[in-house]
């Protein structure tokens, strides 16, 4: 059971919510609930009927596909740029993926029926949600290419960059075992890749705490997959990233 709280942060810290027209915000915001998302919390499993969508504020949620023998691979991650549960407004009541909290924090929760009713008005929310879904599909498709054709070193760099883009600073709390599960690789491979980055002074890693020291070098060491996804997301959601820049200036 997720804990519901009544204090800040603001829903405007989720950038999809922030760029909605004022009249849409006025219709939706009375129905949203701020909830805590503990690390490793499963928001829904494959085949579950979805009841809510989640708009992360400072948490990251991983969408995983899990095999019959329990092995898993992350197909996309969602942070304060998006929402979890897009199957609801795409016409499906369930999905084949599992949604797991990758980095703990807060999110705003909204009943799927409320979002779907607004989506079916065929207004600005519909356009925004479809553009966001296309950006998420780009992330999924490029992830397949990356997992097939690029080294674990490059995959780790890509994954770290995606995570940083969804966090307020350059610090992550994440064990190597969990990263390996997300990437669908052996833990030893992640250990070796992290050791290389630490030797190059790109990251500092100690007992599950990762601090990125040189983001520019991290981008250089990553494969092109990070840049491909970021470029397409920026194209599809320019209004969202204007909002991100404005809010970061306020901070």
N, C-alpha and C positions, 0 to 999 in steps of 0.2 A: 504494500500500500504506500503510495507516494504522499509525503507530507505537504499539506496546503498551508501557505503562509500569507500574511496580510500586509507585509511591508515591502519596501523597495527591494529590488531594482525596478526600473520602469519598463513597460512593454516597448517603448521606443528604442531600447537597447537591442531589440531584434529588428534587423534592418528591413525585412519584409513588412513587418507591422509599421515601421517608421514611415515608409513611403506610401502607405495606403492613403487615399484621399480622406479628408476630415470626416465626410459624411459616412464613409465605410467604417472608419475607426469608431465613430459614434454608435454605429449599429453593432459592432463586434465587441468592443472593449468592455461593455457591461457583463459579458458572458465569460471573459477569460479569467483563469485562476493561476496564480503564481505557485509553482510546485518545486520542491527540491528534487534533484536527480542525483542520487548517490552513485558513485563509481560501480560499474558492473550491473546496475539495475537493468532488467529486461523490460522494456516498455511494451513490446509485443513480440510474439514468436511467429514463426512461419505458419500460415493457415489460420491464425487468430482473426476473429472478426474485429475490425478496428472501430473503436468508439470515439477516440479523441485524435486531434492533431496537436503537436507540440512545437512551440516556437522557442528554441533555446536562446538564452540570454548570454550566459558565460560558460555553458556546458557544451560538450561535443558528444554527439550520438553517432555510433557506427552502425551501418546497415550491413549485416553479414549474411552470407549464404552458408548453410551448414550441411555437410554430407551425412549419409546414414551412419557412418562410423564415428561421427562427432567432430571431424575436422572442419575448420571454418576458414573463410576468407572474407575480408572486408571488400565490399563492392562500391561503397561511397561513405563519406562522412558528412554530417550536417552540424553546423554551429549557428552562430548568431546571424548568419547571412540567409538562413532558410527555415524550413519546417520539416518535421518528421510525420509521415502518414499521408503522403500525396495520393496513395491509392484511393482514398476516400472520395476525393473530388474528381478522380479520373474514371469513376464508374465502378470500381471494384470495392468490395467490402473487406477483402483480405489481401495478403501479399505473400510471396514465397520467401521473403527475407526476415531476418530477426533484427530488431532494433535494440542495441545495448549501449548503455552510457559508457563512453570511452574516457571522458574527463568530467569529473563531478562539477555540479553547479546548479543553476536555476533555469527554469523554462516556464513559459506561459502555456497553459493547456486550454484547449477550446473543444467543445463537443463537435463531433463531425457533422451532426445534423445542422448546426448553426452555420458552419463554414459552407457546407454544401448548398444551403438555401441562398446564401449570398453569392456563391459561385454561379448558381443558376439564374441570377439576375442578368447575366451576360454583360456585366459592366467591367470596370477597371480591375477588380479583383481577379476575374477570370483571365484577363490578359496577363497579369502579373504572375499568377500561379502557373499558367502554361509556359511562360518564358522561364520561370524557375525550374519547372520540371524538365524542360529541354536542357538546361545547364546541368542538372543532376544526371541526366542520361549521358551527356558528354563525359562527365566524370566517370561513370560506370564503364562506358565503352573504352575510354583511354586506359582505365585500370586493367582491363582484360589484356590490352596490347602490352602494357608495362609488365604485368606478371609473366607474360609469355616470352618477351624479348629482351628484357633488361635485367641487369645484375641486381643482387640483393642490396649492394651498396647504393645503387641508383634508386631502387625502390624505397629504401629507408630515407634517403634525402627527400624524395617526393612526398613521402608520408609526413615527415617532419614539417615540411613547408606548408602542406595543407593544414596541419594541426595549428601551426603558428598563425596562419591567416584567420583562425577562428578563436584565438585566445587574446586576452588583453595585453600580454607581455611575451617575453621570449623564453618562458619557463614552462616545462611540462612535467607532470608527475605520472610516470608510466614505466612499468617493469618491462624488461626485455622479453619476458615470456608473453606478456600481453601484446606487445608489438609483433612478435612472431605469429601469434594467433591471428592478428589483424591482417598481416601480409600473407598468411598461409605458407610460411616457411619454417625451417628448423630454428630453434632458439640459438643454436651455435652460430648460425649464419648471421643473425642479428648482433650477437655478441662481437663477432669479428668485425662487422661493418661499423658498429659503434666505436670499437677500439681504434679503427683507422681514423674516424672523424675526430676522436679525442686527441689522437697523436698529431693531427693536422691543426689542432686548436680551433676547430670549427664548433665543437660542442664540449661541454663539461658534463660528465655523467657520474652520478654517485648515488647508489642505493635507490634507484627508481626516479631520481630527480635529474631531468635533462635541461640544461641551459644552453641555448644557442648563442655562441660568442661571435660568429661571423656569418651572418645571413647571406651576404653577397657570395661568399665562397660556397655556401650550401647550395645556392641556386646554380652556381657553375658546375658543381659536382653532380647535380640531379640530371636525370634524362630530360628529354624535351616534353615529357608528358605533363609535368607541372605547368610549363608555359602554354601548352596547347589548351589545357583546361581553363587556365586563368584568362587567356585571351578570349575564349569563347564565352566564358561567364561574364567578363567585362562587357562584351558586345551585347549579350542578351539582357543584362541587368545594369545598364549604366546609371539609372536612377538610384538603385540600391547602393552603388559604390560612391555616388555623390553624397548620399546620406552617411555612409561610413566615414568619409573624409570630414564632413561637417562635425559629426559627433566626436571624432578623434581630436579635432581642433579645440572643441569645447573642453575635453579632458586636459 
